[in-house]
Amino acid sequence: MKVNDKTGRIRYIRVVDKFISRVFSLARADDVDFKTFCAKVKKFYDEFKKTPKVDLHSSYCDMQERLIELILRIANGDGEDFENDKSRILKEANLLDKHKNQTTYKKEKHKSKKFDDGY
C-alpha cells in the first residue's frame, strides 16, 4: 500500500517531533549518565528510522535536522564533556521552540478602541 504524500509528510513531522521531545526530556533529567543516554538515543533513533524521510523545505525543519545531527554526534562521541553536551542539546531545543513559536499570530485586543483623531 502506497502512502499518500500528505500522510507521509505528517507522519514524518510527528516522528521527528517525538524523537526531539524524547531526547530533550532525557537531557533534562539529572540522573542520566552518558551510557544510558547513548542507549536510549539509539533506541529512539531506531524507531525514528522506520519512517521514510521526507524533504521538508522550511527553516524550522532545517533546524530540526541540525538538532538531530547534533544529538547523534553526541551519542556517538566519547562522552568526555557530557554535561556540556547536555546543556548544548537543551539550548538548541529551546532555540527550536522559540523559532516555532515566533511564527504564531497574536491578535491585537481592542483594536477598534484605539484613539484616532483623524490627522
LOLOFI-827040 format. One record per atom (N, C-alpha, C, O, CB): x, y, z; residue in one letter; residue number from 1; atom name. Coordinates in nm, 2 decimals, always signed. Glycine has a CB too. Layout:
! LOLOFI-827040
- X|Y|Z|A|NUM|CA
...
***
This chain:
! LOLOFI-827040
- +0.08|-0.12|+0.00|M|1|N
- +0.00|+0.00|+0.00|M|1|CA
- +0.09|+0.12|+0.00|M|1|C
- +0.17|+0.14|+0.09|M|1|O
- -0.10|+0.00|+0.12|M|1|CB
- +0.07|+0.21|-0.10|K|2|N
- +0.14|+0.34|-0.11|K|2|CA
- +0.08|+0.44|-0.02|K|2|C
- -0.04|+0.47|-0.02|K|2|O
- +0.15|+0.38|-0.26|K|2|CB
- +0.17|+0.51|+0.06|V|3|N
- +0.12|+0.61|+0.15|V|3|CA
- +0.11|+0.74|+0.07|V|3|C
- +0.19|+0.78|-0.01|V|3|O
- +0.22|+0.63|+0.27|V|3|CB
- +0.00|+0.81|+0.09|N|4|N
- -0.02|+0.94|+0.03|N|4|CA
- +0.09|+1.04|+0.07|N|4|C
- +0.14|+1.03|+0.18|N|4|O
- -0.16|+1.00|+0.08|N|4|CB
- +0.12|+1.13|-0.02|D|5|N
- +0.23|+1.23|+0.01|D|5|CA
- +0.20|+1.31|+0.14|D|5|C
- +0.29|+1.33|+0.22|D|5|O
- +0.25|+1.32|-0.11|D|5|CB
- +0.08|+1.36|+0.15|K|6|N
- +0.05|+1.44|+0.27|K|6|CA
- +0.06|+1.36|+0.40|K|6|C
- +0.11|+1.41|+0.50|K|6|O
- -0.09|+1.50|+0.25|K|6|CB
- +0.01|+1.24|+0.39|T|7|N
- +0.01|+1.15|+0.51|T|7|CA
- +0.16|+1.12|+0.54|T|7|C
- +0.19|+1.11|+0.66|T|7|O
- -0.07|+1.02|+0.48|T|7|CB
- +0.24|+1.10|+0.45|G|8|N
- +0.38|+1.07|+0.47|G|8|CA
- +0.45|+1.19|+0.54|G|8|C
- +0.53|+1.17|+0.63|G|8|O
- +0.45|+1.03|+0.34|G|8|CB
- +0.42|+1.31|+0.49|R|9|N
- +0.48|+1.43|+0.55|R|9|CA
- +0.44|+1.44|+0.69|R|9|C
- +0.52|+1.47|+0.78|R|9|O
- +0.44|+1.55|+0.47|R|9|CB
- +0.31|+1.43|+0.72|I|10|N
- +0.26|+1.45|+0.85|I|10|CA
- +0.32|+1.34|+0.95|I|10|C
- +0.36|+1.37|+1.06|I|10|O
- +0.10|+1.43|+0.85|I|10|CB
- +0.33|+1.22|+0.90|R|11|N
- +0.39|+1.11|+0.98|R|11|CA
- +0.53|+1.14|+1.01|R|11|C
- +0.58|+1.12|+1.12|R|11|O
- +0.37|+0.98|+0.91|R|11|CB
- +0.61|+1.19|+0.91|Y|12|N
- +0.75|+1.22|+0.93|Y|12|CA
- +0.77|+1.33|+1.03|Y|12|C
- +0.85|+1.33|+1.12|Y|12|O
- +0.82|+1.25|+0.80|Y|12|CB
- +0.68|+1.44|+1.02|I|13|N
- +0.69|+1.55|+1.11|I|13|CA
- +0.66|+1.51|+1.25|I|13|C
- +0.73|+1.55|+1.34|I|13|O
- +0.59|+1.66|+1.07|I|13|CB
- +0.57|+1.42|+1.27|R|14|N
- +0.53|+1.38|+1.40|R|14|CA
- +0.64|+1.29|+1.46|R|14|C
- +0.67|+1.30|+1.58|R|14|O
- +0.40|+1.30|+1.40|R|14|CB
- +0.71|+1.21|+1.38|V|15|N
- +0.81|+1.12|+1.43|V|15|CA
- +0.94|+1.21|+1.47|V|15|C
- +1.00|+1.18|+1.57|V|15|O
- +0.85|+1.02|+1.32|V|15|CB
- +0.97|+1.31|+1.39|V|16|N
- +1.08|+1.40|+1.42|V|16|CA
- +1.05|+1.47|+1.55|V|16|C
- +1.14|+1.48|+1.64|V|16|O
- +1.10|+1.50|+1.31|V|16|CB
- +0.93|+1.53|+1.57|D|17|N
- +0.89|+1.60|+1.69|D|17|CA
- +0.90|+1.50|+1.81|D|17|C
- +0.95|+1.54|+1.92|D|17|O
- +0.75|+1.65|+1.68|D|17|CB
- +0.86|+1.38|+1.79|K|18|N
- +0.86|+1.28|+1.90|K|18|CA
- +1.00|+1.25|+1.94|K|18|C
- +1.03|+1.24|+2.06|K|18|O
- +0.78|+1.15|+1.86|K|18|CB
- +1.09|+1.23|+1.84|F|19|N
- +1.23|+1.20|+1.87|F|19|CA
- +1.29|+1.31|+1.95|F|19|C
- +1.36|+1.29|+2.05|F|19|O
- +1.30|+1.17|+1.74|F|19|CB
- +1.27|+1.44|+1.90|I|20|N
- +1.34|+1.55|+1.96|I|20|CA
- +1.28|+1.57|+2.11|I|20|C
- +1.36|+1.60|+2.20|I|20|O
- +1.31|+1.68|+1.88|I|20|CB
- +1.15|+1.56|+2.12|S|21|N
- +1.10|+1.58|+2.26|S|21|CA
- +1.14|+1.47|+2.36|S|21|C
- +1.17|+1.50|+2.47|S|21|O
- +0.94|+1.58|+2.25|S|21|CB
- +1.16|+1.34|+2.31|R|22|N
- +1.21|+1.24|+2.40|R|22|CA
- +1.35|+1.26|+2.44|R|22|C
- +1.39|+1.25|+2.56|R|22|O
- +1.20|+1.10|+2.32|R|22|CB
- +1.44|+1.30|+2.34|V|23|N
- +1.58|+1.33|+2.38|V|23|CA
- +1.59|+1.45|+2.47|V|23|C
- +1.67|+1.46|+2.56|V|23|O
- +1.66|+1.35|+2.25|V|23|CB
- +1.50|+1.55|+2.44|F|24|N
- +1.50|+1.67|+2.52|F|24|CA
- +1.47|+1.64|+2.67|F|24|C
- +1.54|+1.69|+2.76|F|24|O
- +1.40|+1.78|+2.47|F|24|CB
- +1.37|+1.56|+2.69|S|25|N
- +1.33|+1.52|+2.83|S|25|CA
- +1.44|+1.43|+2.89|S|25|C
- +1.46|+1.44|+3.01|S|25|O
- +1.20|+1.45|+2.83|S|25|CB
- +1.50|+1.35|+2.81|L|26|N
- +1.61|+1.27|+2.86|L|26|CA
- +1.73|+1.36|+2.90|L|26|C
- +1.80|+1.33|+3.00|L|26|O
- +1.66|+1.17|+2.75|L|26|CB
- +1.76|+1.46|+2.82|A|27|N
- +1.87|+1.55|+2.85|A|27|CA
- +1.84|+1.64|+2.98|A|27|C
- +1.93|+1.68|+3.05|A|27|O
- +1.90|+1.64|+2.73|A|27|CB
- +1.72|+1.67|+3.00|R|28|N
- +1.68|+1.75|+3.12|R|28|CA
- +1.69|+1.67|+3.25|R|28|C
- +1.71|+1.73|+3.35|R|28|O
- +1.53|+1.80|+3.10|R|28|CB
- +1.68|+1.54|+3.24|A|29|N
- +1.69|+1.46|+3.36|A|29|CA
- +1.83|+1.47|+3.42|A|29|C
- +1.93|+1.47|+3.35|A|29|O
- +1.66|+1.31|+3.33|A|29|CB
- +1.84|+1.48|+3.55|D|30|N
- +1.97|+1.50|+3.62|D|30|CA
- +2.04|+1.36|+3.65|D|30|C
- +2.16|+1.36|+3.65|D|30|O
- +1.94|+1.56|+3.76|D|30|CB
- +1.97|+1.26|+3.65|D|31|N
- +2.03|+1.13|+3.69|D|31|CA
- +2.07|+1.04|+3.57|D|31|C
- +2.09|+0.92|+3.58|D|31|O
- +1.93|+1.05|+3.77|D|31|CB
- +2.08|+1.10|+3.45|V|32|N
- +2.12|+1.03|+3.33|V|32|CA
- +2.27|+1.04|+3.31|V|32|C
- +2.33|+1.15|+3.31|V|32|O
- +2.04|+1.08|+3.21|V|32|CB
- +2.33|+0.92|+3.30|D|33|N
- +2.48|+0.92|+3.26|D|33|CA
- +2.49|+0.90|+3.11|D|33|C
- +2.39|+0.88|+3.04|D|33|O
- +2.55|+0.81|+3.34|D|33|CB
- +2.62|+0.91|+3.07|F|34|N
- +2.64|+0.90|+2.92|F|34|CA
- +2.60|+0.77|+2.86|F|34|C
- +2.55|+0.77|+2.75|F|34|O
- +2.79|+0.93|+2.89|F|34|CB
- +2.63|+0.66|+2.93|K|35|N
- +2.60|+0.53|+2.87|K|35|CA
- +2.45|+0.51|+2.86|K|35|C
- +2.40|+0.46|+2.75|K|35|O
- +2.65|+0.42|+2.97|K|35|CB
- +2.37|+0.55|+2.96|T|36|N
- +2.22|+0.54|+2.95|T|36|CA
- +2.17|+0.63|+2.84|T|36|C
- +2.08|+0.59|+2.76|T|36|O
- +2.16|+0.58|+3.08|T|36|CB
- +2.23|+0.75|+2.83|F|37|N
- +2.18|+0.85|+2.73|F|37|CA
- +2.20|+0.79|+2.59|F|37|C
- +2.12|+0.79|+2.50|F|37|O
- +2.26|+0.98|+2.74|F|37|CB
- +2.32|+0.73|+2.56|C|38|N
- +2.35|+0.67|+2.43|C|38|CA
- +2.26|+0.56|+2.40|C|38|C
- +2.21|+0.54|+2.29|C|38|O
- +2.50|+0.63|+2.43|C|38|CB
- +2.23|+0.47|+2.50|A|39|N
- +2.15|+0.35|+2.47|A|39|CA
- +2.00|+0.40|+2.44|A|39|C
- +1.94|+0.34|+2.35|A|39|O
- +2.14|+0.26|+2.60|A|39|CB
- +1.95|+0.50|+2.51|K|40|N
- +1.82|+0.54|+2.48|K|40|CA
- +1.81|+0.62|+2.35|K|40|C
- +1.71|+0.61|+2.28|K|40|O
- +1.77|+0.63|+2.60|K|40|CB
- +1.91|+0.70|+2.32|V|41|N
- +1.91|+0.77|+2.19|V|41|CA
- +1.91|+0.67|+2.08|V|41|C
- +1.85|+0.69|+1.98|V|41|O
- +2.03|+0.87|+2.19|V|41|CB
- +1.99|+0.56|+2.09|K|42|N
- +2.00|+0.46|+1.99|K|42|CA
- +1.86|+0.40|+1.97|K|42|C
- +1.82|+0.37|+1.86|K|42|O
- +2.10|+0.35|+2.02|K|42|CB
- +1.79|+0.37|+2.08|K|43|N
- +1.66|+0.31|+2.08|K|43|CA
- +1.56|+0.40|+2.01|K|43|C
- +1.48|+0.36|+1.92|K|43|O
- +1.61|+0.27|+2.22|K|43|CB
- +1.56|+0.53|+2.05|F|44|N
- +1.47|+0.63|+1.99|F|44|CA
- +1.50|+0.65|+1.84|F|44|C
- +1.41|+0.66|+1.76|F|44|O
- +1.49|+0.76|+2.06|F|44|CB
- +1.63|+0.64|+1.80|Y|45|N
- +1.67|+0.66|+1.66|Y|45|CA
- +1.63|+0.54|+1.58|Y|45|C
- +1.59|+0.56|+1.46|Y|45|O
- +1.82|+0.69|+1.65|Y|45|CB
- +1.63|+0.42|+1.63|D|46|N
- +1.59|+0.30|+1.56|D|46|CA
- +1.44|+0.32|+1.53|D|46|C
- +1.40|+0.28|+1.42|D|46|O
- +1.61|+0.18|+1.64|D|46|CB
- +1.36|+0.37|+1.62|E|47|N
- +1.22|+0.39|+1.59|E|47|CA
- +1.20|+0.50|+1.49|E|47|C
- +1.11|+0.49|+1.41|E|47|O
- +1.14|+0.42|+1.72|E|47|CB
- +1.29|+0.60|+1.50|F|48|N
- +1.28|+0.72|+1.41|F|48|CA
- +1.31|+0.67|+1.26|F|48|C
- +1.25|+0.72|+1.17|F|48|O
- +1.38|+0.82|+1.45|F|48|CB
- +1.41|+0.58|+1.25|K|49|N
- +1.45|+0.54|+1.11|K|49|CA
- +1.34|+0.46|+1.04|K|49|C
- +1.35|+0.44|+0.92|K|49|O
- +1.57|+0.46|+1.12|K|49|CB
- +1.24|+0.40|+1.11|K|50|N
- +1.14|+0.32|+1.05|K|50|CA
- +1.05|+0.40|+0.95|K|50|C
- +0.99|+0.35|+0.86|K|50|O
- +1.05|+0.26|+1.15|K|50|CB
- +1.04|+0.53|+0.98|T|51|N
- +0.96|+0.62|+0.90|T|51|CA
- +1.04|+0.67|+0.78|T|51|C
- +1.15|+0.72|+0.81|T|51|O
- +0.90|+0.74|+0.98|T|51|CB
- +0.99|+0.66|+0.66|P|52|N
- +1.07|+0.71|+0.55|P|52|CA
- +1.09|+0.86|+0.55|P|52|C
- +1.00|+0.94|+0.59|P|52|O
- +1.01|+0.67|+0.41|P|52|CB
- +1.21|+0.91|+0.52|K|53|N
- +1.25|+1.05|+0.52|K|53|CA
- +1.17|+1.13|+0.41|K|53|C
- +1.16|+1.08|+0.30|K|53|O
- +1.40|+1.07|+0.51|K|53|CB
- +1.12|+1.24|+0.45|V|54|N
- +1.06|+1.33|+0.35|V|54|CA
- +1.13|+1.47|+0.36|V|54|C
- +1.16|+1.52|+0.46|V|54|O
- +0.90|+1.35|+0.39|V|54|CB
- +1.16|+1.52|+0.24|D|55|N
- +1.22|+1.65|+0.23|D|55|CA
- +1.12|+1.76|+0.26|D|55|C
- +1.02|+1.77|+0.19|D|55|O
- +1.29|+1.68|+0.09|D|55|CB
- +1.14|+1.84|+0.37|L|56|N
- +1.06|+1.95|+0.40|L|56|CA
- +1.14|+2.07|+0.39|L|56|C
- +1.25|+2.09|+0.44|L|56|O
- +1.00|+1.93|+0.55|L|56|CB
- +1.08|+2.17|+0.32|H|57|N
- +1.16|+2.29|+0.29|H|57|CA
- +1.11|+2.41|+0.37|H|57|C
- +1.04|+2.49|+0.32|H|57|O
- +1.15|+2.32|+0.14|H|57|CB
- +1.16|+2.41|+0.50|S|58|N
- +1.13|+2.52|+0.58|S|58|CA
- +1.25|+2.54|+0.68|S|58|C
- +1.32|+2.44|+0.70|S|58|O
- +1.00|+2.50|+0.66|S|58|CB
- +1.26|+2.66|+0.73|S|59|N
- +1.37|+2.68|+0.82|S|59|CA
- +1.36|+2.61|+0.95|S|59|C
- +1.46|+2.56|+1.01|S|59|O
- +1.38|+2.83|+0.85|S|59|CB
- +1.23|+2.59|+1.00|Y|60|N
- +1.21|+2.51|+1.12|Y|60|CA
- +1.25|+2.36|+1.10|Y|60|C
- +1.32|+2.31|+1.19|Y|60|O
- +1.06|+2.52|+1.16|Y|60|CB
- +1.22|+2.31|+0.99|C|61|N
- +1.26|+2.17|+0.96|C|61|CA
- +1.41|+2.15|+0.95|C|61|C
- +1.47|+2.05|+0.98|C|61|O
- +1.19|+2.11|+0.84|C|61|CB
- +1.47|+2.25|+0.89|D|62|N
- +1.62|+2.25|+0.88|D|62|CA
- +1.68|+2.25|+1.02|D|62|C
- +1.78|+2.19|+1.04|D|62|O
- +1.67|+2.37|+0.79|D|62|CB
- +1.63|+2.34|+1.10|M|63|N
- +1.68|+2.34|+1.24|M|63|CA
- +1.66|+2.21|+1.31|M|63|C
- +1.74|+2.16|+1.39|M|63|O
- +1.61|+2.45|+1.32|M|63|CB
- +1.54|+2.14|+1.29|Q|64|N
- +1.52|+2.01|+1.34|Q|64|CA
- +1.63|+1.91|+1.30|Q|64|C
- +1.68|+1.83|+1.38|Q|64|O
- +1.38|+1.96|+1.31|Q|64|CB
- +1.65|+1.91|+1.17|E|65|N
- +1.75|+1.82|+1.11|E|65|CA
- +1.89|+1.84|+1.17|E|65|C
- +1.96|+1.75|+1.21|E|65|O
- +1.76|+1.84|+0.96|E|65|CB
- +1.93|+1.97|+1.19|R|66|N
- +2.06|+2.00|+1.25|R|66|CA
- +2.06|+1.96|+1.40|R|66|C
- +2.17|+1.91|+1.45|R|66|O
- +2.09|+2.15|+1.25|R|66|CB
- +1.95|+1.97|+1.47|L|67|N
- +1.95|+1.92|+1.61|L|67|CA
- +1.96|+1.77|+1.62|L|67|C
- +2.03|+1.72|+1.70|L|67|O
- +1.81|+1.97|+1.68|L|67|CB
- +1.89|+1.70|+1.52|I|68|N
- +1.91|+1.55|+1.52|I|68|CA
- +2.05|+1.51|+1.49|I|68|C
- +2.10|+1.42|+1.55|I|68|O
- +1.81|+1.49|+1.41|I|68|CB
- +2.12|+1.58|+1.40|E|69|N
- +2.26|+1.55|+1.37|E|69|CA
- +2.35|+1.58|+1.49|E|69|C
- +2.44|+1.50|+1.52|E|69|O
- +2.31|+1.64|+1.25|E|69|CB
- +2.32|+1.68|+1.56|L|70|N
- +2.39|+1.71|+1.69|L|70|CA
- +2.38|+1.60|+1.79|L|70|C
- +2.47|+1.56|+1.85|L|70|O
- +2.35|+1.85|+1.74|L|70|CB
- +2.25|+1.56|+1.81|I|71|N
- +2.22|+1.46|+1.91|I|71|CA
- +2.30|+1.33|+1.87|I|71|C
- +2.35|+1.26|+1.96|I|71|O
- +2.07|+1.43|+1.91|I|71|CB
- +2.29|+1.29|+1.74|L|72|N
- +2.36|+1.17|+1.70|L|72|CA
- +2.51|+1.18|+1.72|L|72|C
- +2.58|+1.08|+1.75|L|72|O
- +2.32|+1.13|+1.56|L|72|CB
- +2.57|+1.30|+1.69|R|73|N
- +2.71|+1.32|+1.70|R|73|CA
- +2.75|+1.30|+1.85|R|73|C
- +2.86|+1.24|+1.88|R|73|O
- +2.76|+1.45|+1.65|R|73|CB
- +2.67|+1.36|+1.94|I|74|N
- +2.70|+1.35|+2.08|I|74|CA
- +2.69|+1.20|+2.13|I|74|C
- +2.77|+1.16|+2.21|I|74|O
- +2.61|+1.44|+2.16|I|74|CB
- +2.58|+1.14|+2.08|A|75|N
- +2.56|+1.00|+2.13|A|75|CA
- +2.67|+0.90|+2.07|A|75|C
- +2.70|+0.80|+2.14|A|75|O
- +2.43|+0.95|+2.08|A|75|CB
- +2.73|+0.94|+1.96|N|76|N
- +2.84|+0.85|+1.90|N|76|CA
- +2.97|+0.90|+1.95|N|76|C
- +3.07|+0.84|+1.91|N|76|O
- +2.83|+0.85|+1.75|N|76|CB
- +2.98|+1.01|+2.03|G|77|N
- +3.11|+1.06|+2.07|G|77|CA
- +3.16|+0.98|+2.19|G|77|C
- +3.11|+0.87|+2.22|G|77|O
- +3.09|+1.20|+2.11|G|77|CB
- +3.26|+1.04|+2.26|D|78|N
- +3.32|+0.97|+2.37|D|78|CA
- +3.27|+1.00|+2.50|D|78|C
- +3.29|+0.94|+2.60|D|78|O
- +3.47|+1.00|+2.37|D|78|CB
- +3.18|+1.11|+2.51|G|79|N
- +3.12|+1.14|+2.64|G|79|CA
- +3.21|+1.21|+2.74|G|79|C
- +3.18|+1.20|+2.86|G|79|O
- +3.06|+1.02|+2.70|G|79|CB
- +3.32|+1.27|+2.69|E|80|N
- +3.41|+1.33|+2.78|E|80|CA
- +3.36|+1.45|+2.85|E|80|C
- +3.38|+1.46|+2.97|E|80|O
- +3.54|+1.37|+2.70|E|80|CB
- +3.28|+1.53|+2.78|D|81|N
- +3.22|+1.65|+2.84|D|81|CA
- +3.07|+1.64|+2.83|D|81|C
- +3.01|+1.72|+2.76|D|81|O
- +3.28|+1.78|+2.78|D|81|CB
- +3.01|+1.54|+2.89|F|82|N
- +2.87|+1.51|+2.87|F|82|CA
- +2.78|+1.62|+2.93|F|82|C
- +2.67|+1.65|+2.87|F|82|O
- +2.84|+1.38|+2.94|F|82|CB
- +2.81|+1.68|+3.04|E|83|N
- +2.73|+1.79|+3.10|E|83|CA
- +2.72|+1.91|+3.00|E|83|C
- +2.61|+1.96|+2.99|E|83|O
- +2.78|+1.83|+3.23|E|83|CB
- +2.83|+1.94|+2.94|N|84|N
- +2.83|+2.05|+2.84|N|84|CA
- +2.75|+2.01|+2.72|N|84|C
- +2.68|+2.09|+2.67|N|84|O
- +2.98|+2.08|+2.80|N|84|CB
- +2.76|+1.88|+2.68|D|85|N
- +2.68|+1.84|+2.56|D|85|CA
- +2.53|+1.84|+2.59|D|85|C
- +2.45|+1.88|+2.51|D|85|O
- +2.72|+1.69|+2.52|D|85|CB
- +2.49|+1.80|+2.71|K|86|N
- +2.35|+1.81|+2.75|K|86|CA
- +2.30|+1.95|+2.75|K|86|C
- +2.19|+1.97|+2.70|K|86|O
- +2.33|+1.75|+2.89|K|86|CB
- +2.38|+2.04|+2.80|S|87|N
- +2.33|+2.18|+2.80|S|87|CA
- +2.33|+2.24|+2.66|S|87|C
- +2.24|+2.32|+2.63|S|87|O
- +2.43|+2.27|+2.89|S|87|CB
- +2.41|+2.19|+2.57|R|88|N
- +2.41|+2.23|+2.43|R|88|CA
- +2.28|+2.18|+2.36|R|88|C
- +2.21|+2.25|+2.29|R|88|O
- +2.53|+2.18|+2.35|R|88|CB
- +2.24|+2.05|+2.39|I|89|N
- +2.12|+2.00|+2.34|I|89|CA
- +2.00|+2.08|+2.39|I|89|C
- +1.91|+2.11|+2.31|I|89|O
- +2.10|+1.85|+2.38|I|89|CB
- +2.00|+2.11|+2.52|L|90|N
- +1.89|+2.19|+2.58|L|90|CA
- +1.88|+2.32|+2.51|L|90|C
- +1.77|+2.37|+2.49|L|90|O
- +1.90|+2.20|+2.73|L|90|CB
- +1.99|+2.39|+2.49|K|91|N
- +1.99|+2.52|+2.43|K|91|CA
- +1.94|+2.52|+2.29|K|91|C
- +1.86|+2.60|+2.25|K|91|O
- +2.14|+2.58|+2.43|K|91|CB
- +1.98|+2.42|+2.21|E|92|N
- +1.94|+2.41|+2.07|E|92|CA
- +1.79|+2.38|+2.07|E|92|C
- +1.72|+2.43|+1.98|E|92|O
- +2.02|+2.30|+2.00|E|92|CB
- +1.74|+2.29|+2.16|A|93|N
- +1.60|+2.26|+2.16|A|93|CA
- +1.51|+2.38|+2.20|A|93|C
- +1.41|+2.40|+2.15|A|93|O
- +1.57|+2.14|+2.26|A|93|CB
- +1.56|+2.46|+2.29|N|94|N
- +1.49|+2.58|+2.33|N|94|CA
- +1.49|+2.68|+2.22|N|94|C
- +1.39|+2.75|+2.20|N|94|O
- +1.56|+2.64|+2.45|N|94|CB
- +1.60|+2.69|+2.14|L|95|N
- +1.60|+2.78|+2.03|L|95|CA
- +1.50|+2.73|+1.92|L|95|C
- +1.44|+2.81|+1.85|L|95|O
- +1.74|+2.79|+1.97|L|95|CB
- +1.49|+2.60|+1.91|L|96|N
- +1.40|+2.54|+1.81|L|96|CA
- +1.25|+2.58|+1.85|L|96|C
- +1.17|+2.62|+1.76|L|96|O
- +1.42|+2.39|+1.80|L|96|CB
- +1.22|+2.57|+1.98|D|97|N
- +1.09|+2.60|+2.03|D|97|CA
- +1.06|+2.75|+2.01|D|97|C
- +0.95|+2.79|+1.97|D|97|O
- +1.07|+2.56|+2.17|D|97|CB
- +1.16|+2.83|+2.03|K|98|N
- +1.15|+2.98|+2.02|K|98|CA
- +1.12|+3.01|+1.87|K|98|C
- +1.04|+3.09|+1.84|K|98|O
- +1.28|+3.05|+2.06|K|98|CB
- +1.19|+2.94|+1.78|H|99|N
- +1.17|+2.97|+1.64|H|99|CA
- +1.03|+2.92|+1.60|H|99|C
- +0.96|+2.99|+1.51|H|99|O
- +1.27|+2.89|+1.55|H|99|CB
- +0.98|+2.81|+1.65|K|100|N
- +0.85|+2.76|+1.62|K|100|CA
- +0.74|+2.86|+1.67|K|100|C
- +0.64|+2.89|+1.60|K|100|O
- +0.83|+2.62|+1.68|K|100|CB
- +0.76|+2.91|+1.79|N|101|N
- +0.66|+3.00|+1.85|N|101|CA
- +0.66|+3.14|+1.79|N|101|C
- +0.57|+3.22|+1.81|N|101|O
- +0.68|+3.00|+2.00|N|101|CB
- +0.77|+3.17|+1.72|Q|102|N
- +0.79|+3.30|+1.66|Q|102|CA
- +0.68|+3.33|+1.55|Q|102|C
- +0.65|+3.44|+1.52|Q|102|O
- +0.93|+3.32|+1.61|Q|102|CB
- +0.64|+3.22|+1.49|T|103|N
- +0.55|+3.23|+1.37|T|103|CA
- +0.40|+3.24|+1.41|T|103|C
- +0.32|+3.25|+1.33|T|103|O
- +0.57|+3.12|+1.28|T|103|CB
- +0.37|+3.22|+1.54|T|104|N
- +0.23|+3.23|+1.58|T|104|CA
- +0.18|+3.37|+1.57|T|104|C
- +0.26|+3.47|+1.59|T|104|O
- +0.22|+3.17|+1.72|T|104|CB
- +0.06|+3.38|+1.55|Y|105|N
- -0.01|+3.51|+1.53|Y|105|CA
- -0.08|+3.55|+1.65|Y|105|C
- -0.16|+3.47|+1.71|Y|105|O
- -0.10|+3.51|+1.41|Y|105|CB
- -0.06|+3.67|+1.70|K|106|N
- -0.13|+3.71|+1.82|K|106|CA
- -0.22|+3.83|+1.78|K|106|C
- -0.18|+3.93|+1.72|K|106|O
- -0.03|+3.76|+1.93|K|106|CB
- -0.35|+3.81|+1.81|K|107|N
- -0.45|+3.91|+1.78|K|107|CA
- -0.44|+4.03|+1.87|K|107|C
- -0.42|+4.02|+1.99|K|107|O
- -0.59|+3.85|+1.78|K|107|CB
- -0.45|+4.15|+1.81|E|108|N
- -0.44|+4.27|+1.89|E|108|CA
- -0.58|+4.29|+1.95|E|108|C
- -0.68|+4.30|+1.88|E|108|O
- -0.40|+4.39|+1.80|E|108|CB
- -0.58|+4.30|+2.08|K|109|N
- -0.71|+4.32|+2.15|K|109|CA
- -0.75|+4.47|+2.14|K|109|C
- -0.67|+4.56|+2.14|K|109|O
- -0.70|+4.27|+2.30|K|109|CB
- -0.88|+4.49|+2.14|H|110|N
- -0.94|+4.62|+2.15|H|110|CA
- -0.89|+4.71|+2.04|H|110|C
- -0.86|+4.83|+2.06|H|110|O
- -0.92|+4.68|+2.28|H|110|CB
- -0.87|+4.66|+1.92|K|111|N
- -0.82|+4.73|+1.80|K|111|CA
- -0.91|+4.85|+1.77|K|111|C
- -0.86|+4.96|+1.74|K|111|O
- -0.80|+4.64|+1.68|K|111|CB
- -1.04|+4.83|+1.78|S|112|N
- -1.13|+4.94|+1.74|S|112|CA
- -1.14|+5.05|+1.84|S|112|C
- -1.19|+5.16|+1.81|S|112|O
- -1.27|+4.88|+1.72|S|112|CB
- -1.09|+5.03|+1.96|K|113|N
- -1.10|+5.13|+2.07|K|113|CA
- -0.97|+5.22|+2.08|K|113|C
- -0.96|+5.30|+2.17|K|113|O
- -1.12|+5.06|+2.20|K|113|CB
- -0.88|+5.21|+1.98|K|114|N
- -0.76|+5.29|+1.98|K|114|CA
- -0.80|+5.43|+1.95|K|114|C
- -0.90|+5.46|+1.87|K|114|O
- -0.66|+5.24|+1.88|K|114|CB
- -0.73|+5.53|+2.00|F|115|N
- -0.76|+5.67|+1.97|F|115|CA
- -0.71|+5.70|+1.84|F|115|C
- -0.59|+5.68|+1.80|F|115|O
- -0.70|+5.76|+2.08|F|115|CB
- -0.80|+5.76|+1.75|D|116|N
- -0.76|+5.81|+1.62|D|116|CA
- -0.82|+5.94|+1.60|D|116|C
- -0.95|+5.95|+1.59|D|116|O
- -0.80|+5.71|+1.51|D|116|CB
- -0.74|+6.05|+1.60|D|117|N
- -0.80|+6.18|+1.59|D|117|CA
- -0.82|+6.22|+1.44|D|117|C
- -0.86|+6.34|+1.42|D|117|O
- -0.72|+6.28|+1.66|D|117|CB
- -0.78|+6.14|+1.35|G|118|N
- -0.81|+6.17|+1.21|G|118|CA
- -0.69|+6.25|+1.14|G|118|C
- -0.71|+6.27|+1.02|G|118|O
- -0.93|+6.25|+1.19|G|118|CB
- -0.59|+6.28|+1.20|Y|119|N
- -0.48|+6.35|+1.14|Y|119|CA
- -0.37|+6.26|+1.09|Y|119|C
- -0.27|+6.31|+1.03|Y|119|O
- -0.42|+6.46|+1.23|Y|119|CB
***
